[in-house]
Amino acid sequence: MSPRLAGRVAIVTGASSGLGRAIALRYAEEGATVMCADINPVAKANAAYELQVATHEVINSGERRVGKAAFTKVDLREEDQVKELVAKTVAKFGRLDIIVNCAGIANADVDGLAAQPGGVRVHELQTSSFDNTMAINTRGVFLGCKYALQQFLAQEPLPASLRGDRARGWIVNIASTAGLIALGGAPSYTTSKHAVMGLTKQIAIDYAKDKIHCNAVCPSFIDTPLISNITRATDNPIAVGTAQALVAAHPWGALGQPEDVASAAVFLASEDSQWMTGTSLVVDGGYTAQ
């Protein structure tokens, strides 16, 4: 069988670590050409997740990878940089077929959950922290969608699928179960991810006539650097207790792995999801089924 994303060009934001890195690597394995976008090509050193080689370099090394890749520095809070990211991708690779809006932060909420039982409530949250979370997690996703959509509409659609549709593009937004239900003690993160779900649905209905897919992946707690202040803590009793409670809250009995989310992101950008748009694919070990 041919790789599921053969011939496609994809942007993956937040590609230097965590979910973004896993998605970029998996997309390359499935034949895609990947523009890895992030603040830095190699994520800042983290004691639990030290990375030495940039994601695009791993892809271009050829080991187990089918596609090729490049890196573009981008701050998602800066509209001109997001617009330039799309333009650079098209200039280098000829078109854009997929954007995965994965980059996100949860600093204020994770720090709160690590510092006090139950985390931070709204009246305790610094407004600047809320604004920064919304700027990256919500506004950054909006900007990624906006400029990807402009490119999708401007270019020729891909050849017809087996069912006859000629898709113009795929948007995969990495939301969260916190975009479907409230996550206690994480007000800014929960708010930002609910907004991503609203944006996903809006784009889906507005651009279905253009044959542009827009779906979201909603992971629960995944073992990544984003929550390592909780999950990898050893000398903070509050964080250790929170980590144990998080594991216990998942019927599967474990936190998810980045590869679990990457598999869902491949599905939502492939012809296997040809008749899907505006949906949320939950990857949560049973967390929201309770």
HUVEN-V328713 format. One record per residue. RES is the residue in one letter. PSI is psi as a letter, one per 40 degrees, with the letter a starting at -180 (999 if undefined). BURIAL is + if it has 16 or more other ideal C-beta (glycine too) atoms within 10 Angstrom, else -. Layout:
RES|PSI|BURIAL / RES|PSI|BURIAL
This chain:
M|i|- / S|i|- / P|i|+ / R|d|+ / L|f|+ / A|h|- / G|e|- / R|i|+ / V|h|+ / A|i|+ / I|h|+ / V|h|+ / T|i|+ / G|f|+ / A|e|+ / S|e|+ / S|i|+ / G|b|+ / L|d|+ / G|d|+ / R|d|+ / A|d|+ / I|d|+ / A|d|+ / L|d|+ / R|d|+ / Y|d|+ / A|d|+ / E|d|+ / E|e|+ / G|e|+ / A|i|+ / T|h|+ / V|h|+ / M|h|+ / C|h|+ / A|h|+ / D|i|+ / I|d|- / N|i|- / P|d|+ / V|h|+ / A|i|+ / K|i|- / A|h|- / N|h|- / A|d|- / A|e|- / Y|f|+ / E|h|- / L|h|+ / Q|d|- / V|h|- / A|i|+ / T|d|+ / H|d|+ / E|d|- / V|d|+ / I|d|+ / N|e|+ / S|d|- / G|e|- / E|h|- / R|e|- / R|i|+ / V|d|+ / G|a|+ / K|i|- / A|i|+ / A|i|+ / F|i|+ / T|h|+ / K|h|- / V|h|+ / D|h|+ / L|e|+ / R|e|- / E|h|- / E|d|- / D|d|- / Q|d|- / V|d|+ / K|d|- / E|d|+ / L|d|+ / V|d|+ / A|d|- / K|d|+ / T|d|+ / V|d|+ / A|d|- / K|d|- / F|e|+ / G|d|- / R|a|+ / L|h|+ / D|d|+ / I|h|+ / I|h|+ / V|h|+ / N|g|+ / C|d|+ / A|h|+ / G|i|+ / I|i|+ / A|f|+ / N|d|- / A|d|+ / D|d|+ / V|d|+ / D|d|+ / G|d|+ / L|d|+ / A|e|+ / A|d|- / Q|i|- / P|h|- / G|e|- / G|a|+ / V|h|+ / R|i|- / V|d|- / H|e|- / E|e|- / L|h|+ / Q|h|- / T|d|- / S|d|- / S|d|+ / F|d|+ / D|d|- / N|d|+ / T|d|+ / M|d|+ / A|d|+ / I|d|+ / N|d|+ / T|d|+ / R|d|+ / G|d|+ / V|d|+ / F|d|+ / L|d|+ / G|d|+ / C|d|+ / K|d|- / Y|d|+ / A|d|+ / L|d|+ / Q|d|- / Q|d|+ / F|d|+ / L|d|- / A|d|- / Q|i|- / E|h|- / P|i|+ / L|i|+ / P|i|- / A|i|- / S|i|- / L|d|- / R|e|- / G|e|- / D|i|- / R|g|- / A|i|+ / R|d|+ / G|i|+ / W|h|+ / I|h|+ / V|h|+ / N|h|+ / I|h|+ / A|b|+ / S|i|+ / T|d|+ / A|e|+ / G|e|+ / L|d|+ / I|i|- / A|h|- / L|h|+ / G|h|- / G|e|+ / A|g|+ / P|d|+ / S|d|+ / Y|d|+ / T|d|+ / T|d|+ / S|d|+ / K|d|+ / H|d|+ / A|d|+ / V|d|+ / M|d|+ / G|d|- / L|d|+ / T|d|+ / K|d|+ / Q|d|- / I|d|+ / A|d|+ / I|d|- / D|d|- / Y|e|+ / A|d|- / K|d|- / D|e|- / K|f|+ / I|h|+ / H|h|+ / C|h|+ / N|i|+ / A|i|+ / V|h|+ / C|g|+ / P|i|+ / S|a|+ / F|h|+ / I|i|+ / D|g|+ / T|i|+ / P|d|+ / L|d|+ / I|f|+ / S|d|+ / N|d|+ / I|d|+ / T|d|+ / R|e|+ / A|i|+ / T|d|- / D|e|- / N|h|- / P|d|- / I|d|+ / A|d|+ / V|d|+ / G|d|- / T|d|+ / A|d|+ / Q|d|- / A|d|- / L|d|+ / V|d|+ / A|d|- / A|e|- / H|h|+ / P|d|- / W|e|- / G|e|- / A|i|- / L|i|+ / G|i|+ / Q|i|- / P|d|+ / E|d|- / D|d|+ / V|d|+ / A|d|+ / S|d|+ / A|d|+ / A|d|+ / V|d|+ / F|d|+ / L|e|+ / A|e|+ / S|i|+ / E|e|- / D|d|- / S|f|+ / Q|d|- / W|f|- / M|h|- / T|i|+ / G|e|+ / T|i|+ / S|h|+ / L|h|+ / V|h|+ / V|g|+ / D|e|+ / G|f|+ / G|e|- / Y|d|+ / T|e|- / A|e|- / Q|999|-
